């Protein structure tokens, strides 16, 4: 109530600072449902990327230190594929739909606002008209 029992941690590195900025200090425990995140990422990617590849990426991200929610993990997983230059031509239409879905998730409080901003910034730079 007065901060006496607060368990705030000091950031030990830049990754800790990022996690605290996105999720608060202390951050929540890991809570992503990886199987559901894979399905959501597959929807974002419109089936262009194989589900096995998506699953491998989602598991790799989930094994890291970031305490993703299910929807955050889906966004981060999909972003990995949207950023790969060899996929940009096939994913142009998918990124438009993914951005709309991301906004829906943001309005529903399912994704971290800082992650949404990063996702949108990256997609804008890669897929903006005239590229």
PEBEL-V588391 format. One record per residue. N is the residue number from 1. PHI is phi in whole degrees, 0 to 359 (none if undefined). PSI is psi in degrees with one decimal (* if undefined). Layout:
N,PHI,PSI + N,PHI,PSI
This chain:
1,none,-46.0 + 2,254,10.7 + 3,88,3.5 + 4,293,-32.3 + 5,254,12.2 + 6,296,136.9 + 7,247,45.4 + 8,293,140.1 + 9,253,151.6 + 10,276,135.4 + 11,295,133.5 + 12,264,-15.7 + 13,200,-179.2 + 14,295,-33.6 + 15,295,-41.7 + 16,300,-42.2 + 17,298,-41.4 + 18,296,-46.6 + 19,300,-44.1 + 20,296,-38.8 + 21,294,-37.5 + 22,279,-45.1 + 23,248,-5.5 + 24,94,171.2 + 25,230,113.6 + 26,280,150.3 + 27,288,158.6 + 28,291,163.1 + 29,291,163.7 + 30,300,134.6 + 31,216,6.1 + 32,289,137.7 + 33,269,104.2 + 34,296,-41.9 + 35,299,-42.9 + 36,293,-39.8 + 37,298,-38.6 + 38,298,-44.7 + 39,298,-42.2 + 40,294,-41.3 + 41,296,-38.4 + 42,299,-39.7 + 43,297,-45.5 + 44,299,-36.4 + 45,271,3.0 + 46,55,31.4 + 47,73,9.0 + 48,288,-34.1 + 49,259,141.4 + 50,296,143.5 + 51,297,-31.2 + 52,295,-41.4 + 53,296,-42.8 + 54,298,-44.3 + 55,298,-43.7 + 56,299,-43.3 + 57,293,-42.9 + 58,297,-42.8 + 59,295,-40.0 + 60,297,-44.5 + 61,294,-42.5 + 62,294,-26.8 + 63,286,-14.0 + 64,281,-173.8 + 65,278,-10.2 + 66,282,128.6 + 67,275,64.4 + 68,303,146.9 + 69,277,171.4 + 70,301,-45.3 + 71,288,-35.2 + 72,298,-42.4 + 73,296,-39.5 + 74,298,-45.6 + 75,298,-45.8 + 76,294,-38.6 + 77,295,-48.8 + 78,298,-40.3 + 79,302,-36.9 + 80,304,-40.9 + 81,280,-36.7 + 82,299,-30.5 + 83,280,-17.1 + 84,284,119.1 + 85,306,-34.1 + 86,291,-16.8 + 87,260,-11.3 + 88,305,-47.4 + 89,299,-41.0 + 90,285,-23.1 + 91,259,8.0 + 92,302,-52.3 + 93,293,-38.4 + 94,299,-37.6 + 95,293,-30.9 + 96,295,-46.6 + 97,292,-36.3 + 98,296,-38.9 + 99,293,-36.8 + 100,293,-42.1 + 101,296,-39.9 + 102,300,-42.5 + 103,295,-37.7 + 104,298,-45.4 + 105,296,-38.1 + 106,297,-46.1 + 107,298,-30.6 + 108,274,-1.2 + 109,73,26.6 + 110,265,-11.6 + 111,227,153.1 + 112,287,128.2 + 113,305,-38.2 + 114,294,-34.7 + 115,291,-38.6 + 116,299,-45.4 + 117,299,-44.4 + 118,297,-46.3 + 119,303,-49.3 + 120,294,-41.7 + 121,299,-44.9 + 122,296,-46.2 + 123,295,-38.0 + 124,299,-45.6 + 125,296,-39.0 + 126,278,-33.3 + 127,243,11.0 + 128,298,150.6 + 129,304,142.3 + 130,92,0.4 + 131,282,*
